[in-house]
Amino acid sequence: MGRFQKSLKIILTYTLSAVTTLLGISTLWLSCGTLARDIEECQIQVIATKPIARWQIWLGKWLGIASLNAVLLILAGGCIYGLLQWRASKLPAQERADLRTQVLVARGSAMGMIF
């Protein structure tokens, strides 16, 4: 395995770990912050008096945060994928082929499962 392939593996590992950590922290911060703000501004009492169940309120909040996480994850994944493709485009053809078969194998197997 070449030096460039090893550096791409390191980039992949650290960027995906950073995205996971940042999304986890931002989810906790956002969910606690929205709930605290709703209680502080007495908006939760206005919502709780409506003819909807409490689990529907929590489910709505959870779906909102989960959909925001999904959008951020797709955006981060697209950026990481674009960065790797851009860096790989500078390689000679043989090294690019080695990179696709040795480093980027999960992408190929996932695409095979989809189609």
Helices and strands as residue ranges (DSSP letters): H 3-40, H 43-48, H 54-88, H 93-102, H 105-114
